[in-house]
Amino acid sequence: MATPLEVVVSADAGSQLWNLTVFDLHSGSSLLSYRGGNSAARSLTVLRGEFLLSAQLGKNYINVWEIQRKDQLQQKIVCPGMVTCLTASPDGVFLAAGVGEALHLWEVSSLSFIDKESPLDGSLNMDRIGDTSVFLDAAEC
């Protein structure tokens, strides 16, 4: 088995060449890049170590890439509005997205929509789903 490699995954809102890039933490060299649109701020997340997800800048969908897939087939999850933030639970069971002023929650294995919770006025800024996948740290901005 290969030695684990520490990497940095970076999303870019303005690049014309790629959307996400994986860099070697120590050398700074680019290891992989994923094409297709531009990522919105606070939307890059890794799901179960198998998928990279990011909200498309200014659009109503989430881009999905398989980490190990060489042909970079990009999939999309369509949302009812512009996605402002995105996170996945540490165990990979849930995916939460701030869509406009509402919080949307999906169960990942079937992509079944679970719940929509509308906060007070203002847009949603999500931090993370707790280690037990029970609590979501969220605040309005």
N, CA, C and O atoms as a GROMACS GRO file, in nm:
protein
  564
    1MET      N    1   0.084  -0.118   0.000
    1MET     CA    2   0.000   0.000   0.000
    1MET      C    3   0.088   0.124   0.000
    1MET      O    4   0.190   0.129   0.069
    2ALA      N    5   0.049   0.223  -0.076
    2ALA     CA    6   0.126   0.346  -0.089
    2ALA      C    7   0.119   0.429   0.039
    2ALA      O    8   0.020   0.423   0.113
    3THR      N    9   0.223   0.505   0.063
    3THR     CA   10   0.227   0.594   0.178
    3THR      C   11   0.126   0.706   0.157
    3THR      O   12   0.118   0.764   0.048
    4PRO      N   13   0.048   0.738   0.262
    4PRO     CA   14  -0.048   0.849   0.247
    4PRO      C   15   0.024   0.980   0.214
    4PRO      O   16   0.136   1.004   0.259
    5LEU      N   17  -0.041   1.061   0.136
    5LEU     CA   18   0.014   1.188   0.092
    5LEU      C   19  -0.074   1.300   0.144
    5LEU      O   20  -0.196   1.296   0.126
    6GLU      N   21  -0.014   1.400   0.208
    6GLU     CA   22  -0.090   1.515   0.255
    6GLU      C   23  -0.111   1.610   0.137
    6GLU      O   24  -0.017   1.647   0.068
    7VAL      N   25  -0.238   1.648   0.117
    7VAL     CA   26  -0.271   1.734   0.004
    7VAL      C   27  -0.358   1.850   0.050
    7VAL      O   28  -0.417   1.849   0.158
    8VAL      N   29  -0.365   1.950  -0.036
    8VAL     CA   30  -0.456   2.062  -0.020
    8VAL      C   31  -0.548   2.062  -0.141
    8VAL      O   32  -0.501   2.056  -0.255
    9VAL      N   33  -0.679   2.068  -0.117
    9VAL     CA   34  -0.776   2.077  -0.226
    9VAL      C   35  -0.824   2.221  -0.230
    9VAL      O   36  -0.873   2.274  -0.130
   10SER      N   37  -0.811   2.283  -0.346
   10SER     CA   38  -0.843   2.424  -0.360
   10SER      C   39  -0.949   2.444  -0.469
   10SER      O   40  -0.941   2.383  -0.576
   11ALA      N   41  -1.046   2.529  -0.441
   11ALA     CA   42  -1.148   2.565  -0.539
   11ALA      C   43  -1.118   2.704  -0.593
   11ALA      O   44  -1.064   2.788  -0.522
   12ASP      N   45  -1.154   2.727  -0.717
   12ASP     CA   46  -1.124   2.854  -0.782
   12ASP      C   47  -1.251   2.913  -0.843
   12ASP      O   48  -1.321   2.845  -0.919
   13ALA      N   49  -1.280   3.037  -0.811
   13ALA     CA   50  -1.399   3.103  -0.864
   13ALA      C   51  -1.370   3.179  -0.994
   13ALA      O   52  -1.463   3.232  -1.055
   14GLY      N   53  -1.246   3.184  -1.037
   14GLY     CA   54  -1.215   3.265  -1.154
   14GLY      C   55  -1.129   3.198  -1.259
   14GLY      O   56  -1.098   3.261  -1.361
   15SER      N   57  -1.088   3.076  -1.239
   15SER     CA   58  -1.000   3.010  -1.334
   15SER      C   59  -1.074   2.967  -1.460
   15SER      O   60  -1.189   2.922  -1.453
   16GLN      N   61  -1.009   2.980  -1.573
   16GLN     CA   62  -1.067   2.933  -1.698
   16GLN      C   63  -1.018   2.793  -1.731
   16GLN      O   64  -1.070   2.729  -1.823
   17LEU      N   65  -0.916   2.744  -1.658
   17LEU     CA   66  -0.858   2.614  -1.688
   17LEU      C   67  -0.913   2.501  -1.602
   17LEU      O   68  -0.924   2.388  -1.649
   18TRP      N   69  -0.948   2.528  -1.477
   18TRP     CA   70  -0.997   2.425  -1.387
   18TRP      C   71  -1.086   2.484  -1.280
   18TRP      O   72  -1.088   2.605  -1.258
   19ASN      N   73  -1.160   2.396  -1.214
   19ASN     CA   74  -1.246   2.437  -1.104
   19ASN      C   75  -1.180   2.404  -0.970
   19ASN      O   76  -1.171   2.489  -0.882
   20LEU      N   77  -1.134   2.280  -0.956
   20LEU     CA   78  -1.068   2.234  -0.834
   20LEU      C   79  -0.928   2.183  -0.868
   20LEU      O   80  -0.906   2.127  -0.975
   21THR      N   81  -0.835   2.203  -0.776
   21THR     CA   82  -0.700   2.152  -0.793
   21THR      C   83  -0.654   2.088  -0.663
   21THR      O   84  -0.683   2.138  -0.554
   22VAL      N   85  -0.582   1.976  -0.676
   22VAL     CA   86  -0.524   1.907  -0.562
   22VAL      C   87  -0.373   1.933  -0.567
   22VAL      O   88  -0.306   1.899  -0.665
   23PHE      N   89  -0.320   1.993  -0.459
   23PHE     CA   90  -0.178   2.026  -0.451
   23PHE      C   91  -0.111   1.939  -0.346
   23PHE      O   92  -0.172   1.903  -0.245
   24ASP      N   93   0.016   1.904  -0.369
   24ASP     CA   94   0.099   1.840  -0.267
   24ASP      C   95   0.128   1.945  -0.160
   24ASP      O   96   0.176   2.054  -0.192
   25LEU      N   97   0.100   1.912  -0.035
   25LEU     CA   98   0.114   2.008   0.075
   25LEU      C   99   0.258   2.055   0.093
   25LEU      O  100   0.282   2.171   0.125
   26HIS      N  101   0.354   1.966   0.071
   26HIS     CA  102   0.494   2.001   0.100
   26HIS      C  103   0.567   2.064  -0.018
   26HIS      O  104   0.646   2.157   0.001
   27SER      N  105   0.543   2.015  -0.139
   27SER     CA  106   0.615   2.070  -0.254
   27SER      C  107   0.537   2.181  -0.324
   27SER      O  108   0.596   2.263  -0.393
   28GLY      N  109   0.406   2.184  -0.306
   28GLY     CA  110   0.323   2.284  -0.372
   28GLY      C  111   0.290   2.249  -0.516
   28GLY      O  112   0.226   2.328  -0.586
   29SER      N  113   0.333   2.133  -0.561
   29SER     CA  114   0.307   2.097  -0.701
   29SER      C  115   0.163   2.050  -0.719
   29SER      O  116   0.103   1.992  -0.628
   30SER      N  117   0.108   2.076  -0.835
   30SER     CA  118  -0.028   2.036  -0.868
   30SER      C  119  -0.029   1.888  -0.903
   30SER      O  120   0.047   1.843  -0.989
   31LEU      N  121  -0.117   1.812  -0.837
   31LEU     CA  122  -0.126   1.669  -0.861
   31LEU      C  123  -0.242   1.633  -0.954
   31LEU      O  124  -0.227   1.549  -1.042
   32LEU      N  125  -0.356   1.697  -0.933
   32LEU     CA  126  -0.477   1.672  -1.012
   32LEU      C  127  -0.553   1.802  -1.028
   32LEU      O  128  -0.542   1.892  -0.946
   33SER      N  129  -0.631   1.810  -1.134
   33SER     CA  130  -0.724   1.922  -1.146
   33SER      C  131  -0.855   1.870  -1.203
   33SER      O  132  -0.857   1.773  -1.279
   34TYR      N  133  -0.963   1.936  -1.164
   34TYR     CA  134  -1.097   1.898  -1.206
   34TYR      C  135  -1.159   2.016  -1.278
   34TYR      O  136  -1.161   2.128  -1.226
   35ARG      N  137  -1.210   1.992  -1.397
   35ARG     CA  138  -1.266   2.097  -1.482
   35ARG      C  139  -1.416   2.107  -1.465
   35ARG      O  140  -1.481   2.018  -1.410
   36GLY      N  141  -1.470   2.218  -1.512
   36GLY     CA  142  -1.615   2.234  -1.515
   36GLY      C  143  -1.664   2.348  -1.429
   36GLY      O  144  -1.696   2.327  -1.312
   37GLY      N  145  -1.673   2.466  -1.484
   37GLY     CA  146  -1.730   2.580  -1.414
   37GLY      C  147  -1.638   2.640  -1.310
   37GLY      O  148  -1.516   2.621  -1.313
   38ASN      N  149  -1.698   2.714  -1.217
   38ASN     CA  150  -1.626   2.780  -1.109
   38ASN      C  151  -1.701   2.758  -0.979
   38ASN      O  152  -1.824   2.753  -0.978
   39SER      N  153  -1.627   2.744  -0.869
   39SER     CA  154  -1.688   2.714  -0.739
   39SER      C  155  -1.725   2.839  -0.661
   39SER      O  156  -1.652   2.939  -0.662
   40ALA      N  157  -1.838   2.832  -0.594
   40ALA     CA  158  -1.880   2.939  -0.504
   40ALA      C  159  -1.802   2.927  -0.373
   40ALA      O  160  -1.757   2.819  -0.336
   41ALA      N  161  -1.785   3.040  -0.304
   41ALA     CA  162  -1.718   3.040  -0.174
   41ALA      C  163  -1.796   2.954  -0.075
   41ALA      O  164  -1.918   2.943  -0.085
   42ARG      N  165  -1.726   2.893   0.019
   42ARG     CA  166  -1.782   2.810   0.126
   42ARG      C  167  -1.859   2.689   0.072
   42ARG      O  168  -1.955   2.644   0.135
   43SER      N  169  -1.818   2.635  -0.043
   43SER     CA  170  -1.895   2.524  -0.097
   43SER      C  171  -1.814   2.400  -0.128
   43SER      O  172  -1.872   2.299  -0.171
   44LEU      N  173  -1.684   2.401  -0.110
   44LEU     CA  174  -1.603   2.284  -0.139
   44LEU      C  175  -1.613   2.184  -0.024
   44LEU      O  176  -1.590   2.220   0.092
   45THR      N  177  -1.647   2.059  -0.055
   45THR     CA  178  -1.652   1.956   0.048
   45THR      C  179  -1.611   1.822  -0.012
   45THR      O  180  -1.629   1.797  -0.131
   46VAL      N  181  -1.554   1.737   0.073
   46VAL     CA  182  -1.515   1.602   0.035
   46VAL      C  183  -1.616   1.507   0.098
   46VAL      O  184  -1.645   1.516   0.217
   47LEU      N  185  -1.669   1.416   0.018
   47LEU     CA  186  -1.771   1.323   0.065
   47LEU      C  187  -1.712   1.182   0.070
   47LEU      O  188  -1.677   1.125  -0.033
   48ARG      N  189  -1.703   1.127   0.190
   48ARG     CA  190  -1.656   0.991   0.216
   48ARG      C  191  -1.519   0.961   0.156
   48ARG      O  192  -1.485   0.845   0.136
   49GLY      N  193  -1.440   1.062   0.127
   49GLY     CA  194  -1.310   1.041   0.066
   49GLY      C  195  -1.319   0.990  -0.077
   49GLY      O  196  -1.218   0.949  -0.135
   50GLU      N  197  -1.439   0.991  -0.136
   50GLU     CA  198  -1.460   0.938  -0.270
   50GLU      C  199  -1.502   1.043  -0.371
   50GLU      O  200  -1.479   1.027  -0.491
   51PHE      N  201  -1.565   1.150  -0.324
   51PHE     CA  202  -1.620   1.251  -0.414
   51PHE      C  203  -1.581   1.391  -0.368
   51PHE      O  204  -1.566   1.417  -0.249
   52LEU      N  205  -1.564   1.480  -0.466
   52LEU     CA  206  -1.547   1.622  -0.440
   52LEU      C  207  -1.674   1.690  -0.485
   52LEU      O  208  -1.725   1.662  -0.594
   53LEU      N  209  -1.726   1.780  -0.403
   53LEU     CA  210  -1.848   1.854  -0.437
   53LEU      C  211  -1.823   2.002  -0.419
   53LEU      O  212  -1.752   2.043  -0.327
   54SER      N  213  -1.881   2.082  -0.506
   54SER     CA  214  -1.877   2.228  -0.489
   54SER      C  215  -1.997   2.288  -0.561
   54SER      O  216  -2.042   2.238  -0.664
   55ALA      N  217  -2.048   2.395  -0.503
   55ALA     CA  218  -2.160   2.467  -0.566
   55ALA      C  219  -2.108   2.547  -0.684
   55ALA      O  220  -2.002   2.610  -0.676
   56GLN      N  221  -2.182   2.545  -0.793
   56GLN     CA  222  -2.145   2.625  -0.910
   56GLN      C  223  -2.171   2.772  -0.881
   56GLN      O  224  -2.279   2.808  -0.835
   57LEU      N  225  -2.074   2.855  -0.905
   57LEU     CA  226  -2.082   2.999  -0.879
   57LEU      C  227  -2.199   3.061  -0.956
   57LEU      O  228  -2.204   3.054  -1.079
   58GLY      N  229  -2.292   3.121  -0.883
   58GLY     CA  230  -2.404   3.192  -0.944
   58GLY      C  231  -2.511   3.105  -1.007
   58GLY      O  232  -2.597   3.156  -1.078
   59LYS      N  233  -2.506   2.974  -0.984
   59LYS     CA  234  -2.603   2.882  -1.046
   59LYS      C  235  -2.677   2.804  -0.938
   59LYS      O  236  -2.648   2.817  -0.819
   60ASN      N  237  -2.773   2.722  -0.981
   60ASN     CA  238  -2.855   2.648  -0.886
   60ASN      C  239  -2.823   2.500  -0.883
   60ASN      O  240  -2.913   2.417  -0.869
   61TYR      N  241  -2.695   2.464  -0.895
   61TYR     CA  242  -2.659   2.322  -0.887
   61TYR      C  243  -2.524   2.301  -0.818
   61TYR      O  244  -2.444   2.393  -0.802
   62ILE      N  245  -2.504   2.175  -0.778
   62ILE     CA  246  -2.381   2.132  -0.712
   62ILE      C  247  -2.306   2.041  -0.808
   62ILE      O  248  -2.364   1.946  -0.861
   63ASN      N  249  -2.178   2.070  -0.832
   63ASN     CA  250  -2.093   1.986  -0.916
   63ASN      C  251  -2.040   1.870  -0.832
   63ASN      O  252  -2.006   1.888  -0.715
   64VAL      N  253  -2.033   1.751  -0.892
   64VAL     CA  254  -1.984   1.631  -0.823
   64VAL      C  255  -1.880   1.563  -0.912
   64VAL      O  256  -1.907   1.536  -1.029
   65TRP      N  257  -1.762   1.535  -0.856
   65TRP     CA  258  -1.658   1.461  -0.926
   65TRP      C  259  -1.616   1.341  -0.842
   65TRP      O  260  -1.607   1.352  -0.720
   66GLU      N  261  -1.591   1.228  -0.906
   66GLU     CA  262  -1.531   1.114  -0.837
   66GLU      C  263  -1.382   1.141  -0.828
   66GLU      O  264  -1.319   1.178  -0.927
   67ILE      N  265  -1.326   1.124  -0.708
   67ILE     CA  266  -1.184   1.157  -0.687
   67ILE      C  267  -1.093   1.070  -0.773
   67ILE      O  268  -0.997   1.121  -0.831
   68GLN      N  269  -1.118   0.941  -0.782
   68GLN     CA  270  -1.028   0.849  -0.850
   68GLN      C  271  -1.056   0.832  -1.000
   68GLN      O  272  -0.984   0.758  -1.067
   69ARG      N  273  -1.157   0.896  -1.051
   69ARG     CA  274  -1.195   0.878  -1.192
   69ARG      C  275  -1.104   0.961  -1.282
   69ARG      O  276  -1.089   1.081  -1.261
   70LYS      N  277  -1.044   0.899  -1.380
   70LYS     CA  278  -0.948   0.968  -1.465
   70LYS      C  279  -1.013   1.054  -1.573
   70LYS      O  280  -0.956   1.155  -1.613
   71ASP      N  281  -1.133   1.015  -1.622
   71ASP     CA  282  -1.193   1.092  -1.730
   71ASP      C  283  -1.273   1.212  -1.680
   71ASP      O  284  -1.330   1.286  -1.760
   72GLN      N  285  -1.280   1.232  -1.550
   72GLN     CA  286  -1.341   1.350  -1.488
   72GLN      C  287  -1.484   1.374  -1.532
   72GLN      O  288  -1.521   1.487  -1.564
   73LEU      N  289  -1.564   1.270  -1.534
   73LEU     CA  290  -1.706   1.286  -1.564
   73LEU      C  291  -1.770   1.365  -1.451
   73LEU      O  292  -1.771   1.320  -1.336
   74GLN      N  293  -1.822   1.480  -1.483
   74GLN     CA  294  -1.882   1.568  -1.383
   74GLN      C  295  -2.032   1.543  -1.378
   74GLN      O  296  -2.099   1.542  -1.481
   75GLN      N  297  -2.083   1.523  -1.256
   75GLN     CA  298  -2.226   1.507  -1.236
   75GLN      C  299  -2.279   1.632  -1.168
   75GLN      O  300  -2.202   1.712  -1.115
   76LYS      N  301  -2.412   1.649  -1.169
   76LYS     CA  302  -2.471   1.767  -1.108
   76LYS      C  303  -2.590   1.729  -1.023
   76LYS      O  304  -2.666   1.638  -1.057
   77ILE      N  305  -2.605   1.800  -0.912
   77ILE     CA  306  -2.724   1.789  -0.828
   77ILE      C  307  -2.796   1.923  -0.841
   77ILE      O  308  -2.742   2.026  -0.802
   78VAL      N  309  -2.916   1.921  -0.897
   78VAL     CA  310  -2.991   2.044  -0.919
   78VAL      C  311  -3.064   2.083  -0.790
   78VAL      O  312  -3.124   1.998  -0.724
   79CYS      N  313  -3.057   2.210  -0.755
   79CYS     CA  314  -3.118   2.263  -0.633
   79CYS      C  315  -3.226   2.366  -0.671
   79CYS      O  316  -3.226   2.416  -0.784
   80PRO      N  317  -3.316   2.398  -0.578
   80PRO     CA  318  -3.424   2.491  -0.609
   80PRO      C  319  -3.382   2.638  -0.615
   80PRO      O  320  -3.465   2.723  -0.645
   81GLY      N  321  -3.258   2.668  -0.588
   81GLY     CA  322  -3.209   2.805  -0.592
   81GLY      C  323  -3.057   2.805  -0.587
   81GLY      O  324  -2.996   2.698  -0.586
   82MET      N  325  -2.997   2.923  -0.583
   82MET     CA  326  -2.852   2.935  -0.578
   82MET      C  327  -2.798   2.882  -0.446
   82MET      O  328  -2.848   2.917  -0.339
   83VAL      N  329  -2.696   2.796  -0.452
   83VAL     CA  330  -2.635   2.736  -0.334
   83VAL      C  331  -2.530   2.832  -0.278
   83VAL      O  332  -2.438   2.872  -0.349
   84THR      N  333  -2.545   2.869  -0.150
   84THR     CA  334  -2.454   2.965  -0.088
   84THR      C  335  -2.349   2.899   0.000
   84THR      O  336  -2.245   2.959   0.028
   85CYS      N  337  -2.375   2.775   0.046
   85CYS     CA  338  -2.276   2.702   0.126
   85CYS      C  339  -2.311   2.554   0.120
   85CYS      O  340  -2.425   2.516   0.092
   86LEU      N  341  -2.211   2.469   0.148
   86LEU     CA  342  -2.228   2.325   0.132
   86LEU      C  343  -2.136   2.253   0.228
   86LEU      O  344  -2.021   2.294   0.247
   87THR      N  345  -2.185   2.144   0.289
   87THR     CA  346  -2.101   2.062   0.375
   87THR      C  347  -2.157   1.921   0.380
   87THR      O  348  -2.276   1.900   0.354
   88ALA      N  349  -2.072   1.826   0.414
   88ALA     CA  350  -2.113   1.686   0.429
   88ALA      C  351  -2.080   1.641   0.570
   88ALA      O  352  -1.987   1.692   0.633
   89SER      N  353  -2.157   1.545   0.620
   89SER     CA  354  -2.130   1.492   0.754
   89SER      C  355  -2.000   1.411   0.750
   89SER      O  356  -1.965   1.357   0.645
   90PRO      N  357  -1.928   1.403   0.862
   90PRO     CA  358  -1.801   1.331   0.864
   90PRO      C  359  -1.814   1.184   0.823
   90PRO      O  360  -1.721   1.127   0.765
   91ASP      N  361  -1.929   1.122   0.851
   91ASP     CA  362  -1.948   0.982   0.813
   91ASP      C  363  -2.003   0.966   0.672
   91ASP      O  364  -2.022   0.854   0.626
   92GLY      N  365  -2.029   1.076   0.603
   92GLY     CA  366  -2.076   1.072   0.466
   92GLY      C  367  -2.222   1.035   0.448
   92GLY      O  368  -2.264   1.002   0.337
   93VAL      N  369  -2.300   1.039   0.555
   93VAL     CA  370  -2.441   1.002   0.548
   93VAL      C  371  -2.528   1.117   0.498
   93VAL      O  372  -2.624   1.095   0.426
   94PHE      N  373  -2.494   1.241   0.538
   94PHE     CA  374  -2.577   1.356   0.506
   94PHE      C  375  -2.501   1.461   0.426
   94PHE      O  376  -2.380   1.476   0.440
   95LEU      N  377  -2.574   1.533   0.344
   95LEU     CA  378  -2.522   1.648   0.270
   95LEU      C  379  -2.616   1.764   0.300
   95LEU      O  380  -2.737   1.752   0.285
   96ALA      N  381  -2.559   1.876   0.344
   96ALA     CA  382  -2.640   1.994   0.377
   96ALA      C  383  -2.595   2.110   0.289
   96ALA      O  384  -2.476   2.132   0.267
   97ALA      N  385  -2.695   2.185   0.240
   97ALA     CA  386  -2.666   2.300   0.154
   97ALA      C  387  -2.752   2.418   0.196
   97ALA      O  388  -2.871   2.403   0.225
   98GLY      N  389  -2.691   2.534   0.199
   98GLY     CA  390  -2.767   2.657   0.216
   98GLY      C  391  -2.813   2.701   0.078
   98GLY      O  392  -2.731   2.730  -0.009
   99VAL      N  393  -2.943   2.706   0.058
   99VAL     CA  394  -3.000   2.746  -0.071
   99VAL      C  395  -3.085   2.869  -0.044
   99VAL      O  396  -3.193   2.860   0.014
  100GLY      N  397  -3.033   2.984  -0.086
  100GLY     CA  398  -3.100   3.110  -0.055
  100GLY      C  399  -3.101   3.132   0.095
  100GLY      O  400  -2.995   3.143   0.157
  101GLU      N  401  -3.219   3.137   0.153
  101GLU     CA  402  -3.232   3.158   0.297
  101GLU      C  403  -3.276   3.031   0.369
  101GLU      O  404  -3.323   3.039   0.483
  102ALA      N  405  -3.264   2.915   0.305
  102ALA     CA  406  -3.310   2.790   0.365
  102ALA      C  407  -3.196   2.688   0.370
  102ALA      O  408  -3.103   2.693   0.290
  103LEU      N  409  -3.206   2.597   0.464
  103LEU     CA  410  -3.113   2.487   0.479
  103LEU      C  411  -3.177   2.362   0.421
  103LEU      O  412  -3.287   2.324   0.462
  104HIS      N  413  -3.110   2.297   0.327
  104HIS     CA  414  -3.160   2.174   0.266
  104HIS      C  415  -3.072   2.058   0.309
  104HIS      O  416  -2.950   2.071   0.311
  105LEU      N  417  -3.132   1.945   0.343
  105LEU     CA  418  -3.059   1.828   0.392
  105LEU      C  419  -3.097   1.706   0.310
  105LEU      O  420  -3.215   1.677   0.291
  106TRP      N  421  -2.995   1.634   0.261
  106TRP     CA  422  -3.016   1.512   0.184
  106TRP      C  423  -2.950   1.394   0.254
  106TRP      O  424  -2.849   1.411   0.322
  107GLU      N  425  -3.008   1.277   0.238
  107GLU     CA  426  -2.945   1.151   0.277
  107GLU      C  427  -2.869   1.105   0.154
  107GLU      O  428  -2.929   1.090   0.048
  108VAL      N  429  -2.738   1.082   0.166
  108VAL     CA  430  -2.649   1.067   0.051
  108VAL      C  431  -2.670   0.937  -0.027
  108VAL      O  432  -2.667   0.940  -0.150
  109SER      N  433  -2.689   0.825   0.039
  109SER     CA  434  -2.692   0.697  -0.033
  109SER      C  435  -2.799   0.693  -0.141
  109SER      O  436  -2.781   0.628  -0.244
  110SER      N  437  -2.911   0.761  -0.119
  110SER     CA  438  -3.017   0.763  -0.219
  110SER      C  439  -3.042   0.903  -0.275
  110SER      O  440  -3.126   0.921  -0.363
  111LEU      N  441  -2.970   1.001  -0.224
  111LEU     CA  442  -2.991   1.143  -0.254
  111LEU      C  443  -3.135   1.183  -0.228
  111LEU      O  444  -3.191   1.268  -0.297
  112SER      N  445  -3.194   1.121  -0.126
  112SER     CA  446  -3.330   1.154  -0.085
  112SER      C  447  -3.330   1.285  -0.010
  112SER      O  448  -3.253   1.304   0.085
  113PHE      N  449  -3.417   1.375  -0.052
  113PHE     CA  450  -3.432   1.503   0.016
  113PHE      C  451  -3.500   1.478   0.150
  113PHE      O  452  -3.608   1.417   0.153
  114ILE      N  453  -3.439   1.522   0.260
  114ILE     CA  454  -3.493   1.495   0.393
  114ILE      C  455  -3.572   1.612   0.447
  114ILE      O  456  -3.685   1.595   0.493
  115ASP      N  457  -3.513   1.731   0.444
  115ASP     CA  458  -3.577   1.841   0.514
  115ASP      C  459  -3.535   1.975   0.455
  115ASP      O  460  -3.429   1.988   0.394
  116LYS      N  461  -3.620   2.073   0.475
  116LYS     CA  462  -3.590   2.212   0.442
  116LYS      C  463  -3.626   2.294   0.564
  116LYS      O  464  -3.741   2.292   0.610
  117GLU      N  465  -3.529   2.365   0.617
  117GLU     CA  466  -3.550   2.449   0.734
  117GLU      C  467  -3.522   2.592   0.694
  117GLU      O  468  -3.413   2.623   0.647
  118SER      N  469  -3.620   2.680   0.713
  118SER     CA  470  -3.603   2.821   0.676
  118SER      C  471  -3.562   2.903   0.797
  118SER      O  472  -3.637   2.912   0.894
  119PRO      N  473  -3.442   2.963   0.793
  119PRO     CA  474  -3.399   3.050   0.904
  119PRO      C  475  -3.466   3.187   0.894
  119PRO      O  476  -3.551   3.211   0.808
  120LEU      N  477  -3.425   3.276   0.982
  120LEU     CA  478  -3.475   3.413   0.978
  120LEU      C  479  -3.418   3.485   0.857
  120LEU      O  480  -3.348   3.424   0.777
  121ASP      N  481  -3.447   3.613   0.844
  121ASP     CA  482  -3.398   3.691   0.731
  121ASP      C  483  -3.246   3.684   0.720
  121ASP      O  484  -3.177   3.674   0.822
  122GLY      N  485  -3.196   3.688   0.599
  122GLY     CA  486  -3.051   3.686   0.575
  122GLY      C  487  -3.010   3.558   0.508
  122GLY      O  488  -3.086   3.462   0.504
  123SER      N  489  -2.888   3.554   0.455
  123SER     CA  490  -2.840   3.434   0.390
  123SER      C  491  -2.772   3.343   0.492
  123SER      O  492  -2.730   3.388   0.599
  124LEU      N  493  -2.760   3.217   0.457
  124LEU     CA  494  -2.709   3.116   0.548
  124LEU      C  495  -2.560   3.097   0.527
  124LEU      O  496  -2.514   3.094   0.413
  125ASN      N  497  -2.485   3.083   0.634
  125ASN     CA  498  -2.342   3.056   0.630
  125ASN      C  499  -2.318   2.934   0.718
  125ASN      O  500  -2.322   2.945   0.840
  126MET      N  501  -2.292   2.819   0.658
  126MET     CA  502  -2.277   2.695   0.732
  126MET      C  503  -2.131   2.669   0.766
  126MET      O  504  -2.043   2.696   0.685
  127ASP      N  505  -2.107   2.618   0.883
  127ASP     CA  506  -1.973   2.583   0.924
  127ASP      C  507  -1.947   2.436   0.897
  127ASP      O  508  -1.864   2.402   0.813
  128ARG      N  509  -2.017   2.347   0.967
  128ARG     CA  510  -1.993   2.204   0.949
  128ARG      C  511  -2.101   2.125   1.019
  128ARG      O  512  -2.178   2.178   1.100
  129ILE      N  513  -2.106   1.996   0.987
  129ILE     CA  514  -2.192   1.904   1.058
  129ILE      C  515  -2.107   1.842   1.167
  129ILE      O  516  -1.993   1.802   1.140
  130GLY      N  517  -2.158   1.831   1.289
  130GLY     CA  518  -2.083   1.779   1.402
  130GLY      C  519  -2.032   1.639   1.381
  130GLY      O  520  -2.079   1.568   1.292
  131ASP      N  521  -1.934   1.597   1.462
  131ASP     CA  522  -1.869   1.467   1.448
  131ASP      C  523  -1.967   1.351   1.456
  131ASP      O  524  -1.942   1.246   1.398
  132THR      N  525  -2.077   1.368   1.527
  132THR     CA  526  -2.174   1.260   1.541
  132THR      C  527  -2.282   1.265   1.434
  132THR      O  528  -2.376   1.186   1.437
  133SER      N  529  -2.272   1.357   1.339
  133SER     CA  530  -2.370   1.379   1.232
  133SER      C  531  -2.506   1.419   1.285
  133SER      O  532  -2.607   1.402   1.217
  134VAL      N  533  -2.509   1.471   1.406
  134VAL     CA  534  -2.636   1.508   1.468
  134VAL      C  535  -2.656   1.658   1.465
  134VAL      O  536  -2.767   1.705   1.440
  135PHE      N  537  -2.551   1.734   1.490
  135PHE     CA  538  -2.564   1.878   1.499
  135PHE      C  539  -2.502   1.948   1.379
  135PHE      O  540  -2.400   1.904   1.326
  136LEU      N  541  -2.564   2.056   1.338
  136LEU     CA  542  -2.512   2.137   1.230
  136LEU      C  543  -2.483   2.275   1.287
  136LEU      O  544  -2.573   2.340   1.341
  137ASP      N  545  -2.359   2.319   1.277
  137ASP     CA  546  -2.322   2.452   1.323
  137ASP      C  547  -2.352   2.548   1.209
  137ASP      O  548  -2.289   2.542   1.103
  138ALA      N  549  -2.446   2.636   1.232
  138ALA     CA  550  -2.483   2.731   1.127
  138ALA      C  551  -2.510   2.866   1.188
  138ALA      O  552  -2.548   2.877   1.305
  139ALA      N  553  -2.490   2.968   1.109
  139ALA     CA  554  -2.516   3.105   1.156
  139ALA      C  555  -2.558   3.189   1.038
  139ALA      O  556  -2.524   3.159   0.924
  140GLU      N  557  -2.630   3.291   1.065
  140GLU     CA  558  -2.666   3.385   0.959
  140GLU      C  559  -2.556   3.486   0.940
  140GLU      O  560  -2.486   3.521   1.036
  141CYS      N  561  -2.539   3.535   0.817
  141CYS     CA  562  -2.437   3.639   0.795
  141CYS      C  563  -2.502   3.765   0.747
  141CYS      O  564  -2.434   3.864   0.723
   0.00000   0.00000   0.00000
